[in-house]
Amino acid sequence: MNETHLEWQKEQERVDFVHSQIKKKQETLKQNAAGLKQGIIGLRETFWEDVTVNLDEPDDVIETQASLKQQAELLSERERSHGLLYEKLKKLARLEDSPYFGRIDFFEENETASDTIYIGIASLLDEQEENFLIYDWRAPISSLYYDFPPGPAQYETMDGTISGELELKRQFIIKNAKIKGLFDTGITIGDRLLQEILGNQANTKMKSIVATIQKEQNQIIRNEKSKVLVVQGVAGSGKTSAALQRAAYLLYTHRETLNSQNMILFSPNPLFNSYISTVLPELGEENMKQTTYKQFLESLISTAFELEDPFMQMEAFLSGEDQERISVIPYKSSLEFKSLIAGYLSILSNEGLIFRDISFRGRVLITAAEIELHFYGLDRHISISNRMRLTAEWLLKRISLFEKQEREEEWVLEEMQLLEKEDFLEVHREVQRKNRRMKAAFDESEQEEKRLRKKIVQQHFTPLKKRLKRYGFLHILETYLRLFTEQHPAIEEHKPVNWDIVSSVTRTAVGRKKLLWEDAAPFLYFRDKLIGRKSYTHIRHIFIDEFQDYSPFQFDYLKELFRGASMTLLGDLNQAIYPHSQESESLLSDEDGNVEEERIILTRSYRSTREIVEFTRTLADQGEQIIPFNREGEKPEVIQVAAKEDQYQHIISTVRDLEIKGFETIAIICKSIGESEEAYEMLRSSLNIQLMNQDATSYSKGVVVIPAYLAKGIEFDSVVICNASQEVYGRESERKLFYTACTRAMHTLTLITVGEASPFIKKIPADKYLIKKL
Ligand SMILES: Nc1ncnc2c1ncn2[C@@H]1O[C@H](COP(=O)(O)OP(=O)(O)OP(=O)(O)O)[C@@H](O)[C@H]1O
């Protein structure tokens, strides 16, 4: 037996030992859990037997309450312990088949011997609960595994830096508690293991990368010091993967003070939410709240408004039909527009807010002019929103006085006749109860009438009061629209040259209560300044994926809402596909101009084969900096056909070929939803395919037809680009969309073009792809 075999055998013996420990622990825990469960069932069954219930005297009531509380606490304590046991069992189940993936031998400075440390997705103690059989990958010492090749190494702890020598770094592939692969690794984490993992088929759910996190990704995951961490990484560089590992890391490191409810992830589309939903649970953490920016804004906007879907904005952009609208999107997305609104708000602080009369049953109770007078009579140093709150309180008080007076009106008596019998009975009982309590005899019918009047008037005033509490006395929309019509010297000089178009496009849409995607953040920002905003202080960390797709205005609005939270922003300027997409870096500075961000650049692309990366990187700005991971595959193929009908024939034969080769997730990527629908109709009788639109929330293995912007963030074994012709991808503004579509491919990329190929393809060196002209 040679040395490698001997090592392998020794390692397998250890795996066997750890596995037996896991089994033992599982047995003990299961027994404990069964005992606890029985106890809980028993406690629930006999709950009332052990409680002394006596409600005769006030003292007895107090005693009963105390006894009930004690019993309930006992039950919830047992339930909590059962929950904890269940969690431990879940953790053991995760470790059972593959207890760990890494080992390091570390000789710490000033120590006499080296420590051997095994690293897995969770920690495990030995039977005596003294020594770690497995260290959690997030433990401080585990960072050695990700950060250093064998040689001098160090890691940070709460007590400072620990230095020493990393003597060995070993990787395992363990399945069903049997070692399937064992590699001693050098500079990077196991190219061989990474090769193997990346060579696998794409899945409809993202997987965790815990065993093969790369050094530069580990910097993202373990970054603790930056309030804003910006990860600018090329397509397929692991931005999303690293962000999710980072969430798991933060939850582990700050487990006493942070939980998944304190984090929120903004993802590019609903499909993506489902795509990444299994990563955190796989790592033993609960999913954080996930939302898209559209869903988030929708939760803030009154249902009276119709909010445009960002993908519809994208469709409008792609179709190029409404040029006026498209021409003003950049301005409406900019911080200049925000400053203009801020200027308008400072005018409104002194004059110009539009109020509404407050009417009741067709009668004006308080006029808009009175409200205006009250509002502008308040101390002007107080913010508009606080003055608005004070005004609402003042109005509610005044309305209560009207309400009292109204009880005496004739209409109340008329309405009383229409009341149901139950209403009279209820009031009758209330009055009797009150009289009994007061031990006095009042005129019951007089009292009943009084109560009924009060009740009727109250019912009528409730909706009005609700409206006032929601600031319905302020005409927010009218006030906003006035910005576009009025001239005021304080803001006039800040208006852009195309203000007339900005103004007419906005008034037409917003006036009809249609919030175009580019109008939503400005309008909400304005509204918040008038009536205050929702508080999100419980959110301590926000992750924004595809942050290049946020306009400066949208991003700034988000920053204001989540003022106290730290942020991880993940983006790739080469995938900035929206008409407004941010290219500016200054956005990420804080208000005083102090840059509090840290920027990490990822240039290595892991998703696609070397051949695909060499093809796609020529489509990107500074694409020469993109480094492909060394995984080989076939060169992308460009098939040029003469007519559209031929295109579909070739898509069918390409997809069939791919299926025969065993590829399981295949995407036919089109530019727009219209083209996707057409392709779907043409292909559905020959292929088993699913059409993905903006409402899709998940997809299954097989063939999908999808517009490029919805495929963002997702990957497929094979990508077939539907019509990569000059006609479809000819404009410079379509280059990034084309790049995004092509970079979704892991193993194969086929581009079909009807007629002349896109100029972007023509710029790619001919040796980077195969071409078939038919
Ligand atoms: N360290 C790693 N180990 C194993 N797989 C990795 C690693 N880093 C990235 N990958 C894989 O590379 C692929 C791309 O990763 P991911 O989707 O996180 O990249 P991205 O930068 O968010 O991509 P894009 O911007 O193109 O959507 C995924 O399959 C991911 O599992």
The ligand as a Tripos MOL2 file, in Angstrom:
@<TRIPOS>MOLECULE
LIG
   31    33     1     0     0
SMALL
NO_CHARGES

@<TRIPOS>ATOM
      1 N1        -16.1680   29.4400   -5.6800 N.pl3     1 LIG1
      2 C1        -17.0370   28.8070   -6.4450 C.ar      1 LIG1
      3 N2        -17.1450   27.4670   -6.3630 N.ar      1 LIG1
      4 C2        -18.0280   26.8030   -7.1380 C.ar      1 LIG1
      5 N3        -18.8450   27.3770   -7.9980 N.ar      1 LIG1
      6 C3        -18.7780   28.7020   -8.1200 C.ar      1 LIG1
      7 C4        -17.8810   29.4910   -7.3530 C.ar      1 LIG1
      8 N4        -18.0520   30.7740   -7.6740 N.ar      1 LIG1
      9 C5        -19.0350   30.8050   -8.6060 C.ar      1 LIG1
     10 N5        -19.4560   29.5680   -8.8730 N.ar      1 LIG1
     11 C6        -20.5100   29.1600   -9.8120 C.3       1 LIG1
     12 O1        -20.4850   30.0330  -10.9210 O.3       1 LIG1
     13 C7        -21.8050   30.2840  -11.3670 C.3       1 LIG1
     14 C8        -22.0620   31.7710  -11.3990 C.3       1 LIG1
     15 O2        -22.1780   32.2610  -10.0870 O.3       1 LIG1
     16 P1        -23.1500   33.4580   -9.7230 P.3       1 LIG1
     17 O3        -24.4800   33.2550  -10.3480 O.co2     1 LIG1
     18 O4        -23.0670   33.6620   -8.2660 O.co2     1 LIG1
     19 O5        -22.3860   34.6140  -10.4840 O.3       1 LIG1
     20 P2        -22.8100   36.1310  -10.7260 P.3       1 LIG1
     21 O6        -21.5590   36.9190  -10.6660 O.co2     1 LIG1
     22 O7        -23.9010   36.5150   -9.7970 O.co2     1 LIG1
     23 O8        -23.3150   36.0250  -12.2220 O.3       1 LIG1
     24 P3        -24.1970   36.9950  -13.1510 P.3       1 LIG1
     25 O9        -23.8590   38.4210  -12.8370 O.co2     1 LIG1
     26 O10       -23.7610   36.6160  -14.5210 O.co2     1 LIG1
     27 O11       -25.6100   36.6280  -12.9210 O.co2     1 LIG1
     28 C9        -22.7290   29.5070  -10.4520 C.3       1 LIG1
     29 O12       -23.0100   28.2630  -11.0030 O.3       1 LIG1
     30 C10       -21.8890   29.3160   -9.2070 C.3       1 LIG1
     31 O13       -22.2820   28.1640   -8.4910 O.3       1 LIG1
@<TRIPOS>BOND
     1     1     2 1
     2     2     3 ar
     3     2     7 ar
     4     3     4 ar
     5     4     5 ar
     6     5     6 ar
     7     6     7 ar
     8     6    10 ar
     9     7     8 ar
    10     8     9 ar
    11     9    10 ar
    12    10    11 1
    13    11    12 1
    14    11    30 1
    15    12    13 1
    16    13    14 1
    17    13    28 1
    18    14    15 1
    19    15    16 1
    20    16    17 2
    21    16    18 1
    22    16    19 1
    23    19    20 1
    24    20    21 2
    25    20    22 1
    26    20    23 1
    27    23    24 1
    28    24    25 2
    29    24    26 1
    30    24    27 1
    31    28    29 1
    32    28    30 1
    33    30    31 1
@<TRIPOS>SUBSTRUCTURE
     1 LIG1         1 GROUP 0 **** ****
